[in-house]
Amino acid sequence: MLAVLSPSLARAETEADRIGQVKAAFVLNIARFVSWPKEAPEHQGTPLQLCLYRSNPFGEAIRAIEGKIVNGRPLQIELIQSLTQSDSCRILLVGPDEMRHFSKESQQAPNRPLLTIADLTGTDLPPPYQPALVTLVRNAARIGFIINLAKARRAGLRMSSNLLKLAKIASDGT
C-alpha cells in the first residue's frame, strides 16, 4: 500500500514546493521594484530583513531567495511573532492563517516603511485584505498581485512603474 501511495505523495509535495517557489520568486521580484526611504550609510551593505509573521506560508521554498540581492543588500529571513519585533524588518510576509491577527495588531502599529505582502492565493478572503500593501492572489491557474498604492505611498515606499504595470491597483478604502 505504501508503494502505491508514495508516488502520489511525492507528486503532491513536488507541486506544493513548486507553488511555494513561484510565490517566493514573486516576493523577491516585487521587492526588487520597491524603493524604501534613504537609510543611514551604516545600513548600506547590511542584510535587508524579510520577516515571516508568526509562520512561514511558503515552507522551505522561501529559503531559495535568502541571500539574493535587493537594492544592493542581501535578503535575510527571520521569523517574528509580533509587530513589536519588526523594527529591523523591511519586508513582512503574512500568510493566510495569520491575516486576522496581523490586521488587529497592525491597527496599533505606527506607519513606517514596511512592505507588507499577504499570501491569499489559497483562500477566500476578499482581496485586497487590509492592511497589506501587496496581496498575492490566484486567478485560475495563475498567480497575480494587487497593490494598495495609496497605503504604500503613506508608508513612504515607492513602487516602480514597471511593477505597477503588472499589478492590479486597489482602491484605498480608508
N, C-alpha and C positions, 0 to 999 in steps of 0.2 A: 504494500500500500504506500509506503514512503517513497518508493521508486516512482510511482505514478504521480504523487503529489509534488515531489521535488522539482521537476521541470516547470510546473505551473507556478510554484512559489518563487523560483529563480526569475521567471519572466516578470512576475508582479514586482519583485524587488528591483529588477532592472528598469522597469517602467517608472517606478516611483523615484529611483535615483536619477533617471534621465529628466524627468519633470523638475526635480529639485535642482539639477544642474542648469536647466533653462531659466528657472526663476532666479538662481544665483547670478547668472550672466545678465539678466535684466537689471538686477540691483547694481551690479558693477557698472554697467553701461549708463544707467541713469545717473549714478554718482559722478561719472566722468564728465557729464554735461551740466553739472551744477557748480556754481561759484559761491563760496562762503565769503563773508566779510574778511578783509585782510587781517591776518593774525600777526602776533608779535614775531619778530625774526627768530626767536628761540624755538618756535614751533616748526619752522621750516625744516624738513628732513625727518621730523619725528613721525611716528606712525599716526595714521588717520583712523580713529576709533569707529568701528562698525559694531554697534551693540545690539544684542539679541534681547528683546524684552521678555523676561520670565521663562522663555522656552525657545527652542530652535525649530522653526517651522520647516526648514529645508533639510534637516538631517546632516549627514556627512557632506552633502553636496556644497554646503556653504564654505567648507574648508578649501575648495578649489579656487576661490577668489582671494583667500588670505595671502597677503604679501604682494598682491597686484597693486600697481601704481595708480593713484587717483590724485590729480592736482599736484604731482611731484612727491607724493607721500605714500608709503606702503600701507595697505589696509591691515589693520589688526582687529581681530574679532574677540569680543568679550561678552559674556552672559551677565546681565544685570537683573535684579529682582524688583527694582523700584526706580522711578524717575529721580529720586534723590541721589542715586548712584550714577546719574548720567552726565555729570558736569564735563567729563572728558569726551563724551560721545559727540560725533559729528553726523552720524547716520544711525538711525534706530529702526530696526526691523521688528515689526509686530505681527505675530501670527494670528489666525482667526480665533483661536481659543482664548487669546488674551485681549481682544479688542474692547470688550466691555469694561474690563478692569483698567486698561490703558485710558479709555475715554474718561472714566471717573477721575483717575489720578491726574491726567493732563489738565483738567479744569483748574487745578490749584497751581500748576507749574507756570513759571514766568515764560514769557515769549522770548525765545532765543533762537539762534541759527542752528536748528536741529532738523535734518532731513528725515522725516518720519515716512516710512514705507510700510504699508499694510498689505499683507498677502491674503486676499479674499478670493483667490482663484477656485477654491473648492467649497465655497459657502453660498448661502442665500442671503447674506447680509446685504442691505441696499448700498450699492456703490454710489458715490464715494462715501465711505463710512468716516464720519468726522471723528477725530480731529487730524487724521493722517493727511500729509501733504500730497503723497503719491499713493495710489491704490492699484495694486496688481489685480486684474480681473481676467476672467476667462470668457471668450466669445467663441462658442462652439469648440473647435479643436485648437484654437489659438489663444495665446496669452497677450493681453494688451495692458495699458495703464491709463489711469485718469490722474490729472494733476489739478490740484486746487491752487491756481496761480496767485490768487489774492492772498491766501494764507502764506504761501511761500514768500511772497514779497514782504508781508508783515514780519516774517521771521528773519528777514534780511538775506534771503537766498535768491540768487539769480539763476534762471533756467535758460539754457541756450535755445536759440530759435530752432536749431536742428532737432532738439529734444521735443520742443513744443509742437513741431510739425507732425510728430509720430503719436502724440498723445491726444486723448480727448480732454478738453478743458472743462472742469466742473464749475458750476456757479458757486459762489461763496457760501450762500445760505446763512450768513451771520450778519 
